[in-house]
């Protein structure tokens, strides 16, 4: 390129470049497509071997964006390209790009380099890129990359997006470090829409902040080179994180086509005819440790494919959210970790949780349980047992507290009884024997009705026994009239004096009978009193 003409166009431009230049000055789309779908497809490698009739040098594009000609009178300058092949590396690092930029169905044969560049709005739709390098990119408006394919990763570290980040249906392969999308520290003022995306490397969002919601509905995230599928510790989302299913047209073989997906309908609304549910899939570990979510973390219909040999996890350590919806598919391997998480409402499905050894929830705090389908107490106790391969009282006590606060007192007692039975297995032999005795007789005090029944049985037995025996009075003139049933009840009831005990002398075997009744009476009466006290306190 040499000195420009009077209209600002440099000499030495090719025909397609002159067409782009003219279209830029009037804000019109420069369309170099041929009208044949197969030849216009930016993802078909061979169809782009056409020479210069659809090629524009990256230097010409950079000149237009950084120091382009003024718009014609009454027009707004904008770079709008369709079906263009951009050759060379497009380097706009550190530049301020004022014109609106929209590229549709274009192909880059070199990297797009945008570190510390400033845009108003940048839209690249259904484009093919080797790599997008955009660390510390700043946009006043949107950044759109829907349906693009990027062969060697996207870097958006510390980027500042003024409104929305839209990358629906994008496909990204990893860089040399195994990361497909690196967006650590990124700040998005409004929504991040990443529905139906497919990554073949780690999606990294460490310390990222999203002003509204982050949606990964229906996406397929695959870790590479031993990395996680999703690595997002300290992620902050002001509203909700959606790791759930999306709806796609059932008759579409390629759900990445522009017309094959539908928005997820609102709750309670029937999906459109001809659509099917596509769950989100994470092939590799998921890390959301220390995340903050203003409304909810939604894992409805999520599918986690974990490698147990590599100790892959769905890690939700210390997350804070008002609502956690854990009702996806049960992970066959790996672990789900909720240690230290704080949730107000847990919405879950009994078949979603992993079995023993696959769940950890030490210090997991929740206030309400809302089962998504049948979740009997026996399955809930299995849920706690799966999280405690070694006995720990805290998960049982937390569950009992939640059930009691919701008015399920009987279930809360069953949970505490299960806790005592788990604890019994950790005791020495003597403690185990005593525990079995307590369980058999009074169920550790959590079934006071059983203690009252034992009291009645012992009283009946004592009544029968003492009806066939008349002891000798200690003081004949002071002893009341002998009453076998009343004497047996006087021995069983501690503290209370019914006027029989203390006036008679028992001999031989009858002394042992009386001692056993007194001892058992203390144990059973204390159990009944404790159970009644708990009921009155809750009442």
Protein Blocks (a to p, Z undefined) as FASTA:
>chain_A
ZZddfkopaghiafklmmmmmmmmnopacdfbehiaklmpmklmklmmnbjmlgccfklm
mmmmmmpccddehiacddddehiacedjddfehiacfbacddehiacfbdcdfehiacfb
dcdehiacfbdcfehiacfbdcdfehiacfebpafehiacfkbccfehiacdddfkopab
dcehiacfbbcddehiacfbdcdfehiacfkbccfehiacddeehiafbdcehiacfkbc
cdbdddddfklmblkbfklcccdddehiacdehiacdddddeddddfehiacfkbccfeh
iacdddfklopacdfehiacfbdcddbdddfbhcddfehiacfbdcddfklpccehiacc
ehiacfbdcdebjddfklmmmmmmmmmmbacfklmmmmmmmmmmnopamlmmmmmmmmmm
mmmmmpcfklmmmmmmmmmmnonopammlmmmmmmmmmmmmmmmmmmcccddfblmlpcc
ddfklmmmmmmmghiaghlgopaccehjllmmmmmmmmmmmmmmmmmmmmmmmmmmmZZ
